[in-house]
Amino acid sequence: MIVQLIDFLRDRLKIVVWLCYVGLALLVAWDLVFVDKHHAHTAPEHWPLFWSLFGFGACALIIIVSKWFGHCHWFGGKFTIMNREDYYDK
């Protein structure tokens, strides 16, 4: 059933992308119109879309740091998260 749903959505990819853009536009409109910014604690919280941009930046930073951390080699390559495929064969 899940495979059929994925195939259905894959066949209609342009519609799915368009619906995602519409959903994003609705969220932006909701933030601009309905979110109360009068009780914000800091100045940037009064800016439109501050928390959306902050969340996107934080997510991108987490991904970049995680990829860097996964490729780090400490102590001469003995302690790594991402090893060669033949690491345990040796």
Biopython code that builds the backbone (N, CA, C, O; Angstrom):
import numpy as np
from Bio.PDB.StructureBuilder import StructureBuilder

atoms = [
    (1, "MET", "N", (0.819, -1.189, 0.000)),
    (1, "MET", "CA", (0.000, 0.000, 0.000)),
    (1, "MET", "C", (0.865, 1.255, 0.000)),
    (1, "MET", "O", (0.573, 2.211, -0.719)),
    (2, "ILE", "N", (1.927, 1.258, 0.803)),
    (2, "ILE", "CA", (2.828, 2.415, 0.840)),
    (2, "ILE", "C", (3.536, 2.570, -0.500)),
    (2, "ILE", "O", (3.722, 3.690, -0.975)),
    (3, "VAL", "N", (3.930, 1.463, -1.110)),
    (3, "VAL", "CA", (4.618, 1.517, -2.401)),
    (3, "VAL", "C", (3.696, 2.116, -3.454)),
    (3, "VAL", "O", (4.138, 2.898, -4.295)),
    (4, "GLN", "N", (2.429, 1.756, -3.412)),
    (4, "GLN", "CA", (1.474, 2.321, -4.368)),
    (4, "GLN", "C", (1.306, 3.817, -4.153)),
    (4, "GLN", "O", (1.195, 4.571, -5.120)),
    (5, "LEU", "N", (1.286, 4.258, -2.899)),
    (5, "LEU", "CA", (1.182, 5.686, -2.605)),
    (5, "LEU", "C", (2.410, 6.438, -3.113)),
    (5, "LEU", "O", (2.282, 7.509, -3.706)),
    (6, "ILE", "N", (3.591, 5.882, -2.883)),
    (6, "ILE", "CA", (4.821, 6.518, -3.355)),
    (6, "ILE", "C", (4.834, 6.586, -4.877)),
    (6, "ILE", "O", (5.202, 7.615, -5.445)),
    (7, "ASP", "N", (4.442, 5.514, -5.538)),
    (7, "ASP", "CA", (4.379, 5.523, -7.004)),
    (7, "ASP", "C", (3.357, 6.544, -7.509)),
    (7, "ASP", "O", (3.601, 7.236, -8.498)),
    (8, "PHE", "N", (2.216, 6.633, -6.826)),
    (8, "PHE", "CA", (1.185, 7.604, -7.197)),
    (8, "PHE", "C", (1.720, 9.028, -7.096)),
    (8, "PHE", "O", (1.517, 9.836, -8.003)),
    (9, "LEU", "N", (2.406, 9.336, -5.989)),
    (9, "LEU", "CA", (2.949, 10.677, -5.798)),
    (9, "LEU", "C", (4.115, 10.952, -6.742)),
    (9, "LEU", "O", (4.273, 12.078, -7.214)),
    (10, "ARG", "N", (4.923, 9.951, -7.019)),
    (10, "ARG", "CA", (6.048, 10.119, -7.942)),
    (10, "ARG", "C", (5.558, 10.417, -9.357)),
    (10, "ARG", "O", (6.182, 11.194, -10.080)),
    (11, "ASP", "N", (4.455, 9.809, -9.748)),
    (11, "ASP", "CA", (3.893, 10.059, -11.071)),
    (11, "ASP", "C", (3.320, 11.468, -11.190)),
    (11, "ASP", "O", (3.189, 11.993, -12.296)),
    (12, "ARG", "N", (2.983, 12.075, -10.075)),
    (12, "ARG", "CA", (2.408, 13.423, -10.051)),
    (12, "ARG", "C", (3.320, 14.379, -9.295)),
    (12, "ARG", "O", (2.853, 15.142, -8.450)),
    (13, "LEU", "N", (4.603, 14.345, -9.587)),
    (13, "LEU", "CA", (5.600, 15.097, -8.831)),
    (13, "LEU", "C", (5.396, 16.606, -8.936)),
    (13, "LEU", "O", (5.578, 17.317, -7.948)),
    (14, "LYS", "N", (5.025, 17.105, -10.105)),
    (14, "LYS", "CA", (4.814, 18.552, -10.263)),
    (14, "LYS", "C", (3.673, 19.040, -9.369)),
    (14, "LYS", "O", (3.748, 20.128, -8.800)),
    (15, "ILE", "N", (2.630, 18.241, -9.250)),
    (15, "ILE", "CA", (1.505, 18.620, -8.385)),
    (15, "ILE", "C", (1.938, 18.607, -6.924)),
    (15, "ILE", "O", (1.554, 19.493, -6.161)),
    (16, "VAL", "N", (2.727, 17.618, -6.525)),
    (16, "VAL", "CA", (3.208, 17.533, -5.142)),
    (16, "VAL", "C", (4.081, 18.736, -4.808)),
    (16, "VAL", "O", (3.933, 19.330, -3.740)),
    (17, "VAL", "N", (4.990, 19.100, -5.711)),
    (17, "VAL", "CA", (5.854, 20.261, -5.484)),
    (17, "VAL", "C", (5.014, 21.525, -5.400)),
    (17, "VAL", "O", (5.255, 22.371, -4.540)),
    (18, "TRP", "N", (4.038, 21.663, -6.274)),
    (18, "TRP", "CA", (3.172, 22.832, -6.257)),
    (18, "TRP", "C", (2.398, 22.920, -4.942)),
    (18, "TRP", "O", (2.270, 24.000, -4.366)),
    (19, "LEU", "N", (1.884, 21.788, -4.469)),
    (19, "LEU", "CA", (1.163, 21.775, -3.192)),
    (19, "LEU", "C", (2.076, 22.131, -2.020)),
    (19, "LEU", "O", (1.632, 22.769, -1.065)),
    (20, "CYS", "N", (3.338, 21.729, -2.081)),
    (20, "CYS", "CA", (4.293, 22.107, -1.032)),
    (20, "CYS", "C", (4.523, 23.608, -1.033)),
    (20, "CYS", "O", (4.602, 24.224, 0.029)),
    (21, "TYR", "N", (4.633, 24.208, -2.224)),
    (21, "TYR", "CA", (4.783, 25.663, -2.303)),
    (21, "TYR", "C", (3.550, 26.376, -1.763)),
    (21, "TYR", "O", (3.672, 27.384, -1.067)),
    (22, "VAL", "N", (2.381, 25.866, -2.073)),
    (22, "VAL", "CA", (1.144, 26.461, -1.555)),
    (22, "VAL", "C", (1.109, 26.353, -0.027)),
    (22, "VAL", "O", (0.739, 27.310, 0.652)),
    (23, "GLY", "N", (1.491, 25.194, 0.514)),
    (23, "GLY", "CA", (1.531, 25.031, 1.968)),
    (23, "GLY", "C", (2.526, 25.979, 2.617)),
    (23, "GLY", "O", (2.249, 26.549, 3.672)),
    (24, "LEU", "N", (3.686, 26.148, 1.987)),
    (24, "LEU", "CA", (4.677, 27.090, 2.514)),
    (24, "LEU", "C", (4.142, 28.513, 2.488)),
    (24, "LEU", "O", (4.328, 29.259, 3.449)),
    (25, "ALA", "N", (3.485, 28.896, 1.407)),
    (25, "ALA", "CA", (2.908, 30.240, 1.314)),
    (25, "ALA", "C", (1.829, 30.451, 2.377)),
    (25, "ALA", "O", (1.728, 31.535, 2.952)),
    (26, "LEU", "N", (1.030, 29.428, 2.636)),
    (26, "LEU", "CA", (0.006, 29.542, 3.678)),
    (26, "LEU", "C", (0.631, 29.698, 5.062)),
    (26, "LEU", "O", (0.140, 30.468, 5.887)),
    (27, "LEU", "N", (1.719, 28.961, 5.314)),
    (27, "LEU", "CA", (2.401, 29.113, 6.604)),
    (27, "LEU", "C", (3.002, 30.508, 6.769)),
    (27, "LEU", "O", (2.946, 31.084, 7.856)),
    (28, "VAL", "N", (3.575, 31.053, 5.696)),
    (28, "VAL", "CA", (4.134, 32.404, 5.747)),
    (28, "VAL", "C", (3.019, 33.412, 5.990)),
    (28, "VAL", "O", (3.170, 34.322, 6.806)),
    (29, "ALA", "N", (1.904, 33.257, 5.290)),
    (29, "ALA", "CA", (0.774, 34.167, 5.490)),
    (29, "ALA", "C", (0.246, 34.070, 6.913)),
    (29, "ALA", "O", (-0.077, 35.088, 7.525)),
    (30, "TRP", "N", (0.153, 32.860, 7.444)),
    (30, "TRP", "CA", (-0.303, 32.671, 8.825)),
    (30, "TRP", "C", (0.632, 33.398, 9.801)),
    (30, "TRP", "O", (0.176, 34.064, 10.730)),
    (31, "ASP", "N", (1.936, 33.262, 9.576)),
    (31, "ASP", "CA", (2.907, 33.915, 10.450)),
    (31, "ASP", "C", (2.782, 35.435, 10.370)),
    (31, "ASP", "O", (2.843, 36.115, 11.394)),
    (32, "LEU", "N", (2.611, 35.968, 9.173)),
    (32, "LEU", "CA", (2.541, 37.417, 9.015)),
    (32, "LEU", "C", (1.252, 38.012, 9.559)),
    (32, "LEU", "O", (1.247, 39.147, 10.038)),
    (33, "VAL", "N", (0.156, 37.256, 9.490)),
    (33, "VAL", "CA", (-1.145, 37.813, 9.858)),
    (33, "VAL", "C", (-1.554, 37.466, 11.288)),
    (33, "VAL", "O", (-2.009, 38.342, 12.024)),
    (34, "PHE", "N", (-1.403, 36.218, 11.689)),
    (34, "PHE", "CA", (-2.020, 35.767, 12.937)),
    (34, "PHE", "C", (-1.081, 35.621, 14.134)),
    (34, "PHE", "O", (-1.557, 35.599, 15.269)),
    (35, "VAL", "N", (0.214, 35.521, 13.927)),
    (35, "VAL", "CA", (1.125, 35.313, 15.055)),
    (35, "VAL", "C", (1.355, 36.637, 15.763)),
    (35, "VAL", "O", (1.767, 37.623, 15.151)),
    (36, "ASP", "N", (1.081, 36.645, 17.069)),
    (36, "ASP", "CA", (1.227, 37.855, 17.877)),
    (36, "ASP", "C", (2.691, 38.078, 18.222)),
    (36, "ASP", "O", (3.332, 37.232, 18.845)),
    (37, "LYS", "N", (3.207, 39.221, 17.811)),
    (37, "LYS", "CA", (4.607, 39.541, 18.066)),
    (37, "LYS", "C", (4.759, 40.663, 19.105)),
    (37, "LYS", "O", (5.856, 41.191, 19.286)),
    (38, "HIS", "N", (3.690, 41.021, 19.772)),
    (38, "HIS", "CA", (3.752, 42.093, 20.757)),
    (38, "HIS", "C", (4.462, 41.685, 22.040)),
    (38, "HIS", "O", (5.011, 42.537, 22.738)),
    (39, "HIS", "N", (4.459, 40.409, 22.359)),
    (39, "HIS", "CA", (5.062, 39.939, 23.592)),
    (39, "HIS", "C", (6.403, 39.246, 23.349)),
    (39, "HIS", "O", (6.807, 38.386, 24.131)),
    (40, "ALA", "N", (7.080, 39.610, 22.288)),
    (40, "ALA", "CA", (8.378, 39.013, 21.989)),
    (40, "ALA", "C", (9.406, 39.498, 23.012)),
    (40, "ALA", "O", (9.305, 40.611, 23.527)),
    (41, "HIS", "N", (10.382, 38.659, 23.294)),
    (41, "HIS", "CA", (11.379, 38.980, 24.316)),
    (41, "HIS", "C", (12.592, 39.708, 23.754)),
    (41, "HIS", "O", (13.239, 40.472, 24.470)),
    (42, "THR", "N", (12.907, 39.482, 22.486)),
    (42, "THR", "CA", (14.080, 40.113, 21.886)),
    (42, "THR", "C", (13.667, 40.846, 20.617)),
    (42, "THR", "O", (12.592, 40.606, 20.067)),
    (43, "ALA", "N", (14.531, 41.735, 20.166)),
    (43, "ALA", "CA", (14.226, 42.534, 18.973)),
    (43, "ALA", "C", (14.066, 41.686, 17.709)),
    (43, "ALA", "O", (13.148, 41.949, 16.933)),
    (44, "PRO", "N", (14.912, 40.683, 17.465)),
    (44, "PRO", "CA", (14.734, 39.904, 16.230)),
    (44, "PRO", "C", (13.401, 39.155, 16.154)),
    (44, "PRO", "O", (12.935, 38.833, 15.060)),
    (45, "GLU", "N", (12.795, 38.880, 17.286)),
    (45, "GLU", "CA", (11.519, 38.177, 17.270)),
    (45, "GLU", "C", (10.403, 39.029, 16.672)),
    (45, "GLU", "O", (9.351, 38.500, 16.311)),
    (46, "HIS", "N", (10.613, 40.314, 16.564)),
    (46, "HIS", "CA", (9.626, 41.192, 15.941)),
    (46, "HIS", "C", (9.733, 41.164, 14.417)),
    (46, "HIS", "O", (8.806, 41.598, 13.734)),
    (47, "TRP", "N", (10.828, 40.671, 13.878)),
    (47, "TRP", "CA", (11.017, 40.617, 12.425)),
    (47, "TRP", "C", (10.102, 39.556, 11.826)),
    (47, "TRP", "O", (9.899, 38.500, 12.426)),
    (48, "PRO", "N", (9.550, 39.828, 10.647)),
    (48, "PRO", "CA", (8.739, 38.797, 9.986)),
    (48, "PRO", "C", (9.607, 37.598, 9.597)),
    (48, "PRO", "O", (10.723, 37.771, 9.108)),
    (49, "LEU", "N", (9.108, 36.413, 9.807)),
    (49, "LEU", "CA", (9.744, 35.148, 9.430)),
    (49, "LEU", "C", (11.043, 34.861, 10.176)),
    (49, "LEU", "O", (11.824, 34.026, 9.721)),
    (50, "PHE", "N", (11.303, 35.515, 11.295)),
    (50, "PHE", "CA", (12.557, 35.294, 12.019)),
    (50, "PHE", "C", (12.707, 33.836, 12.432)),
    (50, "PHE", "O", (13.752, 33.231, 12.195)),
    (51, "TRP", "N", (11.678, 33.269, 13.045)),
    (51, "TRP", "CA", (11.808, 31.902, 13.555)),
    (51, "TRP", "C", (11.875, 30.879, 12.430)),
    (51, "TRP", "O", (12.502, 29.832, 12.593)),
    (52, "SER", "N", (11.251, 31.155, 11.304)),
    (52, "SER", "CA", (11.359, 30.248, 10.159)),
    (52, "SER", "C", (12.788, 30.222, 9.632)),
    (52, "SER", "O", (13.344, 29.152, 9.385)),
    (53, "LEU", "N", (13.375, 31.389, 9.462)),
    (53, "LEU", "CA", (14.757, 31.463, 8.984)),
    (53, "LEU", "C", (15.734, 30.916, 10.017)),
    (53, "LEU", "O", (16.713, 30.260, 9.661)),
    (54, "PHE", "N", (15.475, 31.180, 11.287)),
    (54, "PHE", "CA", (16.324, 30.650, 12.359)),
    (54, "PHE", "C", (16.290, 29.122, 12.360)),
    (54, "PHE", "O", (17.331, 28.475, 12.473)),
    (55, "GLY", "N", (15.097, 28.551, 12.236)),
    (55, "GLY", "CA", (14.967, 27.094, 12.219)),
    (55, "GLY", "C", (15.641, 26.474, 11.013)),
    (55, "GLY", "O", (16.287, 25.434, 11.132)),
    (56, "PHE", "N", (15.499, 27.099, 9.846)),
    (56, "PHE", "CA", (16.156, 26.586, 8.647)),
    (56, "PHE", "C", (17.672, 26.639, 8.789)),
    (56, "PHE", "O", (18.367, 25.684, 8.444)),
    (57, "GLY", "N", (18.182, 27.760, 9.299)),
    (57, "GLY", "CA", (19.627, 27.892, 9.498)),
    (57, "GLY", "C", (20.157, 26.892, 10.517)),
    (57, "GLY", "O", (21.226, 26.315, 10.322)),
    (58, "ALA", "N", (19.416, 26.683, 11.601)),
    (58, "ALA", "CA", (19.845, 25.726, 12.617)),
    (58, "ALA", "C", (19.850, 24.301, 12.060)),
    (58, "ALA", "O", (20.761, 23.527, 12.354)),
    (59, "CYS", "N", (18.859, 23.955, 11.274)),
    (59, "CYS", "CA", (18.804, 22.621, 10.670)),
    (59, "CYS", "C", (19.964, 22.421, 9.708)),
    (59, "CYS", "O", (20.602, 21.369, 9.719)),
    (60, "ALA", "N", (20.245, 23.424, 8.873)),
    (60, "ALA", "CA", (21.362, 23.328, 7.936)),
    (60, "ALA", "C", (22.685, 23.201, 8.686)),
    (60, "ALA", "O", (23.556, 22.434, 8.274)),
    (61, "LEU", "N", (22.846, 23.941, 9.779)),
    (61, "LEU", "CA", (24.069, 23.862, 10.584)),
    (61, "LEU", "C", (24.223, 22.484, 11.221)),
    (61, "LEU", "O", (25.330, 21.947, 11.259)),
    (62, "ILE", "N", (23.145, 21.910, 11.716)),
    (62, "ILE", "CA", (23.196, 20.565, 12.300)),
    (62, "ILE", "C", (23.637, 19.551, 11.257)),
    (62, "ILE", "O", (24.444, 18.670, 11.556)),
    (63, "ILE", "N", (23.123, 19.659, 10.043)),
    (63, "ILE", "CA", (23.501, 18.730, 8.979)),
    (63, "ILE", "C", (24.973, 18.867, 8.635)),
    (63, "ILE", "O", (25.672, 17.863, 8.499)),
    (64, "ILE", "N", (25.452, 20.096, 8.491)),
    (64, "ILE", "CA", (26.860, 20.333, 8.134)),
    (64, "ILE", "C", (27.786, 19.816, 9.227)),
    (64, "ILE", "O", (28.769, 19.137, 8.930)),
    (65, "VAL", "N", (27.492, 20.123, 10.478)),
    (65, "VAL", "CA", (28.336, 19.674, 11.594)),
    (65, "VAL", "C", (28.301, 18.150, 11.714)),
    (65, "VAL", "O", (29.329, 17.536, 12.001)),
    (66, "SER", "N", (27.151, 17.536, 11.501)),
    (66, "SER", "CA", (27.047, 16.075, 11.592)),
    (66, "SER", "C", (27.862, 15.394, 10.505)),
    (66, "SER", "O", (28.528, 14.392, 10.765)),
    (67, "LYS", "N", (27.815, 15.926, 9.296)),
    (67, "LYS", "CA", (28.617, 15.349, 8.214)),
    (67, "LYS", "C", (30.106, 15.498, 8.515)),
    (67, "LYS", "O", (30.882, 14.570, 8.285)),
    (68, "TRP", "N", (30.505, 16.661, 9.027)),
    (68, "TRP", "CA", (31.911, 16.868, 9.384)),
    (68, "TRP", "C", (32.331, 15.895, 10.483)),
    (68, "TRP", "O", (33.395, 15.281, 10.407)),
    (69, "PHE", "N", (31.495, 15.761, 11.494)),
    (69, "PHE", "CA", (31.808, 14.881, 12.614)),
    (69, "PHE", "C", (31.907, 13.426, 12.162)),
    (69, "PHE", "O", (32.754, 12.677, 12.647)),
    (70, "GLY", "N", (31.045, 13.033, 11.238)),
    (70, "GLY", "CA", (31.068, 11.663, 10.750)),
    (70, "GLY", "C", (32.327, 11.333, 9.970)),
    (70, "GLY", "O", (32.741, 10.174, 9.935)),
    (71, "HIS", "N", (32.938, 12.320, 9.349)),
    (71, "HIS", "CA", (34.132, 12.087, 8.545)),
    (71, "HIS", "C", (35.429, 12.339, 9.308)),
    (71, "HIS", "O", (36.510, 12.122, 8.761)),
    (72, "CYS", "N", (35.348, 12.788, 10.546)),
    (72, "CYS", "CA", (36.564, 13.050, 11.332)),
    (72, "CYS", "C", (37.286, 11.743, 11.651)),
    (72, "CYS", "O", (36.658, 10.714, 11.898)),
    (73, "HIS", "N", (38.608, 11.804, 11.641)),
    (73, "HIS", "CA", (39.438, 10.646, 12.004)),
    (73, "HIS", "C", (40.306, 11.040, 13.190)),
    (73, "HIS", "O", (41.177, 11.902, 13.071)),
    (74, "TRP", "N", (40.068, 10.411, 14.325)),
    (74, "TRP", "CA", (40.838, 10.701, 15.520)),
    (74, "TRP", "C", (41.763, 9.542, 15.830)),
    (74, "TRP", "O", (41.458, 8.391, 15.519)),
    (75, "PHE", "N", (42.874, 9.844, 16.432)),
    (75, "PHE", "CA", (43.844, 8.844, 16.884)),
    (75, "PHE", "C", (44.310, 7.957, 15.731)),
    (75, "PHE", "O", (44.323, 6.731, 15.845)),
    (76, "GLY", "N", (44.685, 8.579, 14.640)),
    (76, "GLY", "CA", (45.222, 7.825, 13.519)),
    (76, "GLY", "C", (44.188, 7.006, 12.768)),
    (76, "GLY", "O", (44.539, 6.007, 12.140)),
    (77, "GLY", "N", (42.932, 7.398, 12.814)),
    (77, "GLY", "CA", (41.896, 6.703, 12.064)),
    (77, "GLY", "C", (41.287, 5.519, 12.786)),
    (77, "GLY", "O", (40.512, 4.775, 12.184)),
    (78, "LYS", "N", (41.610, 5.316, 14.060)),
    (78, "LYS", "CA", (41.064, 4.166, 14.771)),
    (78, "LYS", "C", (39.642, 4.402, 15.260)),
    (78, "LYS", "O", (38.845, 3.466, 15.322)),
    (79, "PHE", "N", (39.321, 5.636, 15.606)),
    (79, "PHE", "CA", (37.997, 5.942, 16.135)),
    (79, "PHE", "C", (37.261, 6.852, 15.159)),
    (79, "PHE", "O", (37.424, 8.072, 15.197)),
    (80, "THR", "N", (36.466, 6.269, 14.301)),
    (80, "THR", "CA", (35.689, 7.039, 13.334)),
    (80, "THR", "C", (34.258, 6.522, 13.301)),
    (80, "THR", "O", (33.985, 5.375, 13.656)),
    (81, "ILE", "N", (33.375, 7.368, 12.880)),
    (81, "ILE", "CA", (31.983, 6.952, 12.720)),
    (81, "ILE", "C", (31.800, 6.291, 11.360)),
    (81, "ILE", "O", (31.153, 5.248, 11.259)),
    (82, "MET", "N", (32.363, 6.889, 10.317)),
    (82, "MET", "CA", (32.255, 6.342, 8.963)),
    (82, "MET", "C", (33.585, 5.675, 8.619)),
    (82, "MET", "O", (34.589, 6.358, 8.416)),
    (83, "ASN", "N", (33.596, 4.378, 8.555)),
    (83, "ASN", "CA", (34.794, 3.612, 8.239)),
    (83, "ASN", "C", (34.716, 3.075, 6.814)),
    (83, "ASN", "O", (33.675, 3.119, 6.160)),
    (84, "ARG", "N", (35.849, 2.570, 6.365)),
    (84, "ARG", "CA", (35.885, 1.904, 5.065)),
    (84, "ARG", "C", (35.034, 0.638, 5.126)),
    (84, "ARG", "O", (34.753, 0.114, 6.204)),
    (85, "GLU", "N", (34.635, 0.161, 3.960)),
    (85, "GLU", "CA", (33.804, -1.042, 3.927)),
    (85, "GLU", "C", (34.565, -2.274, 4.398)),
    (85, "GLU", "O", (33.966, -3.202, 4.941)),
    (86, "ASP", "N", (35.871, -2.291, 4.197)),
    (86, "ASP", "CA", (36.663, -3.466, 4.587)),
    (86, "ASP", "C", (37.309, -3.301, 5.968)),
    (86, "ASP", "O", (38.283, -3.988, 6.275)),
    (87, "TYR", "N", (36.787, -2.411, 6.791)),
    (87, "TYR", "CA", (37.394, -2.121, 8.088)),
    (87, "TYR", "C", (37.447, -3.368, 8.978)),
    (87, "TYR", "O", (38.466, -3.633, 9.617)),
    (88, "TYR", "N", (36.354, -4.127, 9.018)),
    (88, "TYR", "CA", (36.292, -5.280, 9.908)),
    (88, "TYR", "C", (36.943, -6.534, 9.318)),
    (88, "TYR", "O", (37.134, -7.524, 10.024)),
    (89, "ASP", "N", (37.277, -6.494, 8.045)),
    (89, "ASP", "CA", (37.950, -7.635, 7.418)),
    (89, "ASP", "C", (39.426, -7.718, 7.807)),
    (89, "ASP", "O", (40.045, -8.778, 7.709)),
    (90, "LYS", "N", (39.976, -6.599, 8.245)),
    (90, "LYS", "CA", (41.402, -6.578, 8.578)),
    (90, "LYS", "C", (41.647, -7.004, 10.003)),
    (90, "LYS", "O", (42.795, -7.042, 10.448)),
]
sb = StructureBuilder()
sb.init_structure("model")
sb.init_model(0)
sb.init_chain("A")
sb.init_seg("    ")
for serial, (resi, resn, name, xyz) in enumerate(atoms, 1):
    if name == "N":
        sb.init_residue(resn, " ", resi, " ")
    sb.init_atom(name, np.array(xyz, "f"), 0.0, 1.0, " ", f" {name:<3s}", serial, name[0])
structure = sb.get_structure()
